[in-house]
């Protein structure tokens, strides 16, 4: 009876841990989905938004570390190893890539490129850590990709190579960041993102024009950076520590469903019929992955 009870306790603990990881990633997706709202209210050029967002994101993460560590705020930065420092400019490039992609190409293009994240995470994880990905996850990711393609439909455009490359740079850098956190679990990812945010801001700063920034713009930049970089970064990395990276990448695609809903609710812009159907397909793929893996975990 003791052995059976111990097994049941382990199963319940594993289930709770997994659901906590799923919740963290879902919250991160919710935070990312608000980016379009804040950017839409801003009246600034892309480089000012870029520099302001990155700096405010880094500042919010540093405040988080300050609250968490108190007097030992520098301790998390000492956990960053050589691989982490190599990844800093790559992560900074990814931060910049997201905003540049939205500026250089259509949201539809960015959404389709972004949907490749679970596959890229799986590939980087296999190359770096020889981490195998379950076929169910790859199948669910393929379903999600088809759903996003259906969502954007005819709005996808060709000839926007610059924007597509920026979006893919974001995907690759984020995938590498996810695997970095798995490879070195003791490394402080918030501290790492502070350095990346400061580097991204430093590169964009010379091209920014802060003379045009109003108090309202400054507030929006603070919200944009602290939510889409600060809160989302902490939540996602916590989630990745509890569930497989490829699965986290798939759940993160909830961003593509929630973002159009924000636009409909706030700006009263009704999504196209294809967006609604595609969103249902993406959501179905995520549910298929979550419930399927949950049942398997119970059987195991």
N, C-alpha and C positions, 0 to 999 in steps of 0.2 A: 504493500500500500504506500509505503514511503517513497519508493522509486516512481510509482505512478503519479503520486502527488507532486513530486519534484518535476516530472516531465510536464505535467499540466501547468505548473507555475512557470516553467521555462517557455512554454508555448504562449501563455498569456502575456508574458513579458515581451517576447519577440513580436507578438501582434501589436501590442501597445507602442513599442518602439517604432515599428513600421508605419503605423498610422500617424505617429507624431512627425516622422520624417515627411510623409505625404502632406500633412497640414502645413509644415514649414515651407515646402516648395510651392504649395498652392497659394499661400500668403505672398510669397515672393512674386508669383505670376500676377497676383492682384495688384501689387505695387507697380510692377512694370507696365501694366495695362493703363495706368493713369498718365503715362508720359505724354501722350497726345493731347490730353486736356491742358496741361500746364504750358506746353509749347504753343498751343493754339492761342492762348491768352497773351503770350509774349509778343512784343513788337520789335525785337532785336534781331541783328544779323546772326548768322550761323556761328561765327567764331566767338562772338560775345556770349551766346548761349552755351557754346562748348566749354569755354573757359569758366564761366560762372557755374555751370552744372557740375563740372569735375571738381572745382575748388570747394563748393558747398557740400558735395558728396564726401570728399576727403575730410572736411571739417566735421561733418556729422559723425563719421566713423571715429575720428579722433576723440570727440566728446564721449562717444559710446565707450571707448577704451579708457578714457579718463574716469568715467563713472564706475566702470567695471574693475579697474585696477587701482584706482585712487593714486597713491603715491608711487606705485610701481608702473607708471604708464609707459615707460620705455622698455619694460620687460618683454611685451609681445613682439617688439621690433627685433629683439635679439634671437627670436625663434626662426627668423627668416634666414634660410641657408643660401648657398650659391645658386641652386636651381630656382629658388624664389626670386633672387635679385635678377636673374636672367629673364624671368617671366614678367618683371615689373614693366618694362617698355612694351612687351607684347600685350599685356593687360591694358596698358594705357592706349595702345593702338585700337584695341577692341572697344574701349569706352568712346573713343573718337569716332570709330567706324559706325556706331549705331546712329548718332546724330547726323553724320555726313551722309549716310545712306538715305535717311529720311529727307535730306535736303536735295540730294542729287537724283533720286529716283522716286518712283511711286511707292506708296505704302504696300500695294499689292506685291510688287517685286520683293520688297523687304520681307514680307510675311512668308513668301514661298521659300526664300533663301533661309530664313530663320527656322523653318520646319525641318531642315536637314540637321538641326542640332543633335537629336538623339543618335543619328547615324555617325556624325562626326565624333561625338563623345565616345561612342562604341569603338570607333576606329582608333582614336587617340589612346583610349584605355587599353586596347589590345596591343598596340605598338609599345606603349610605355610600361604597362604593368602586366601584359598578357592576361588581362581580365576578360573572361568570356562573357558574351551577352546572350541572354536567353532568346530563343526563337520567337517566343510570344511577344517580347518587347519589340523586336525588329518588325514583326508582323503588325503590331499595334501602331508603331511609328509610321509604317507604310500607309496604313489606313488614314492616319492623321494627315500625312502629306497629301493624299488624294482629297481629303476634306478641305484643306486650305486651298488647294488648286481649284476646287469647285467654288469656294467662297469668293475668290478674286475673279474667277471666270475671265471675261473679256477685258478686264481692267489691267491684266498683266501686259506689259509693254516690252518690246525688244529695243535694242539700241541704247540701253542705259547701263552699259558695261561698267562705267565708273562707280555708279551707285551699287550695282550688284556685287562688285569686288569689295566695296566698303562693308556691305552687309555680311559677306562671307568671311572677311577678316574678323568681324565681330564674333561670328559663330566659332571660328577656329580658335581665337584667343580665349573665348569663354570656355570652350571644351577643354583646352589645355589647362585653364585655371581650375576647373572642376577636378581633373585628374591629378593636378598638383596637390590639391587639398586631400585627396584620397591617398596619394603616395606619401605625403608627409603630414599625418594627422595632427602632430604637435605644433605645426606652424600656424601662427595667428593669421588667418585670412583677412580679418578686418584691418590689421596693421599693414598687410601686404597691399590692400586696396587703398589705404591712405597714401602710400608712396606712389601707386599707379595713378591715383586721382591728381596728386600734386604734379606729376610729370605731364599728364594730359593737359592740365590747366596751364602749365608753364609753356608748353609748345603752342597752345592756342592764344595765349595772352598777348603776344606782340601784334596779332592780327585783329584783336578785339577792340571795340570802341565803347568803353565804359562811360563816356561822357553822355551817352544817350539813355543810360539806365535810370529809370525812375524808381521811386520807393516801391511802387507796385511791382515793377519788374524784379527788383532785388528780392522781394518776398517770394515771388513765383520761382525764381532761380533757387532760393533756399529750399523751397518745398520740392522742386523737381530733383535737386541733387540729393537731399536727405532721404527722400522716399525711393526714387528709382535706383540710387546707388547705395545709400546707407542702409535703410531698413531691408530692402530687397536682397542686398549682398549678404547681410547677416542671416536672414531667414533661409536663403537658398543653400548657403554653405552648411548651416546646421542640418538641413534636410539631406544633403548629399552625404553627410557623415552617417546617416541612418538607413538610407536606401541606395540601391545601385545607381551609378551616374546616368546610365542610359534611361532608366525608368524616371529619374528626376528630370531629365531633359524632355521626356515625353509629357510628364505632368506639367512642366513649365509652359507647354504649348497652350495651356488654358488662357494665357495672355491673348492669343489670337481670337479667342471667343469673347472675352470680357471687354476688350478695347472697343469693339463696335457698339457694345451695349452702353458704355459710358457716353459715346457720341449720341446715341439715340436718346438717352435719358437727359443729358445736359443741353445738347444743341438741337434736340428734336429732329435729328436726321435719321430717317427710317432706313435700316439696312436693306440691301437688295435681297431678293428672294434666294439667290444663290448663296449669299452670306449666311442666311438662316439655316439652309439645308447643310451647307458645309460645316457650320458650327456644330450642328447636331452630330455629324459624322466624326468630327474631332473629339467632341465630348464622349461619344460612344467608344472611340478608340481608347481614351483615357480610362473610362469605366471598365472596359474589357480588360485592360492591363491590371488595374488595381484589384478588381474582384477576383480575377483569375489567379494572380499571384497570391492573394490572400487565402484562397481555398487550398492552393498547393502547400502553403506554409502550414496550414492546419493539418493537412494529411501527413506532411513530413514530421 
